[in-house]
Amino acid sequence: MQFFGPHFRHLDIGLAKTFPVTERLKLDFTAQTFNVFNTPNFANPNAALPTVTAPDTPTVTLANINDIKANPNHFGQITSMLTSYTPRVFQFSLKLHF
């Protein structure tokens, strides 16, 4: 069986403009934004199955279901963000050509 994790959404935008200062001098202005909408990207859900404490019971009973609910391993829950997640970042630069 194959499962899919949460979508990865990330939008970067950059703008650049060249301004003529004199006949020989030019000034480049660049503005860049990374993760424009500041969208969080979550890690995959926890895939570790819970353990049942009743070893002699091959079928699931009401007692086993209660044991599974009480198990703290959070099967199927998303408990963290991707390690590559970065919040919104702005970057500006000026470059003088002579």
N, C-alpha and C positions, 0 to 999 in steps of 0.2 A: 504494500500500500504506500502511496506517495502523498506527502503533505506539502503544502506551500506555506512559507512564512509571510510576514507582512511585506507590503510593497516598499521599495526604496525610492524616495522622491527627493530630488535635489536639483535646484535650478540656479545657474550662474549667469550673470549678465556683465558685459563689459562695454564701455563707451570710450571712444578716443576722438580727439580733435587736435588739428595742427593749426597754430596761429602764426602768421608771418609777422616777425618783429621788425626786421629791416630786410634789405634785399638779400643779405647773406645769412641772417639769423632766423631760425624758426624755433618755436616752442611747442612741444607735444604735451598735451594734458590727457591723462588716462584715468578713468574711474572704473573699478571692478567691484562687484558684489558677489559673494559666494553664499549659497543657501539663502536666496532672496526672501523666500516666504518663511524662513526659520522653521522648517518642517522637521519634527523629530523623526528619526528612523529607529525603529525598535528591532531588537534581536529576535531570533526564532523562539517559539515557545519551548518550554521545558519538555523533553521527550522521555524522561526517565519514568517508567511505569512504577506505580506504588507497589509495595510488598504487602502481602497478606500474612497476618500473624498466626492464623490457624493452619498448621502444616498438614493435618490429616483430612482436611475437607477439600475434595477436588472441585466441588461446585460452589458457586457464589451463593451465600446465604445472607440474611439480613445482618448477622453479626459481622461477616466479612465486609459488607458494604460500609458499615460503620467504621471498621478498621481502615478501609481505604480513604474514607472522608477525613479521618483523624490524622492520616499520614501527612507530614509537613513538606513533602517533596514537590508540591505544586505542579502536578502533571498538567500540561496544556496551557499553563499560564505564562505570560510574557512578563519577566521580572527585571529586564535590563535593556539598555540602549545598545546600538551597535558601537563598537570601539572606534570605528572610523567616523562617527558623527561629530560634526563641528557646528556650532551655532553660527548665526549670520555674521559675516565679516565684510567690512568695507576696506578697500585699498585704493589709494590715490597716488599718482606719480606725475612728476614734471621732468621733461627731458629737453635740454637746450642743444640744438644743432648749430654748429658754426663752421 
